[in-house]
Amino acid sequence: MFRSTFQGGFLSILYSIGSKPLQIWEIKVKNGHIKRVTDNDINSLVLEVEGSNVSTNYITCPADPRQTLGIKMPFLVMIVKKTRKYFSFEVQVLDDQNLRRRFRIHANCRIRRVYFTDKQYTEDELPPEFKLVIPVKKQEASKKGVPRPAATRQT
């Protein structure tokens, strides 16, 4: 799938804010749902995977199990929030011995982004769209001494 794609820096395979976040993913839903919701902690859209059974509610990539992603980048980064229920994830790789190992994200979590990188990046090195920004609430900001914007008055 990505075998002929340039693989340097960052290669995103799921971005919850994108126009088609599950374009290359297969969706399995039984007694649950997979939908985009706004997460209050980060004030952003995320993909919510919820269900009564983690083995019957999941997304998997690539959608066709006979295909491979062909990604050679060594680092997998998943920005995932666990909900209050049981959740698990699996990763399948094709190693240098030609053995397959599974990549699957199961129910009861919220996913912001899944991507690969060519090296480990510090927070300062990440492009803005790959950073997870947690907004500071007004009440918390005032407790920490963070100045609030001054009220403006039109005359």
C-alpha positions, 0 to 999 in steps of 0.5 A, a space after each residue: 500500500 505505501 511501499 512506493 511512497 516516500 517514507 521519511 519523517 511522518 506517515 499518518 494512517 489515521 487522523 480523526 480530524 481528516 475528511 475520511 479518517 477510516 479510508 484505508 481501514 476496515 470497520 467491524 461493529 456488532 453491539 456498539 459503534 464507531 463514530 467521530 465525537 468531540 473529546 472534552 479533554 482535548 476539545 477536538 474530534 476523535 474517533 470513538 470505538 465503543 462496544 460490549 465485546 472488544 473482539 466484535 467491535 474494531 477497526 483494522 488496517 489495511 482493509 484487505 487482509 491480503 494486502 500489507 501497508 509496506 511501511 518500513 519506518 521503525 516507530 509506531 505512534 498512537 494517540 489513544 485515550 482509554 475509556 472506562 471499559 476494557 480495551 486492547 490493540 494489536 499490531 501486525 508486522 512483516 519482519 525480516 524473516 517474513 513472519 506476519 504479526 497483527 495490527 488491530 485497535 479494539 473497542 473502548 477507546 478514543 483515537 486521535 491519530 495513528 502514524 509512523 516515524 523514521 525516528 523518535 521526535 521530541 515534542 518540540 520537533 513535532 509539526 503542529 498538526 501532530 502535537 496533542 494540545 490540551 486546553 487549559 480551563 479558565 478556572 485552572 489557569 487562574 489558579 496557576 497564575 496564568 493571566 486571563 485576557 482583559 475584557 474589552 469594551 467598545 465605546 
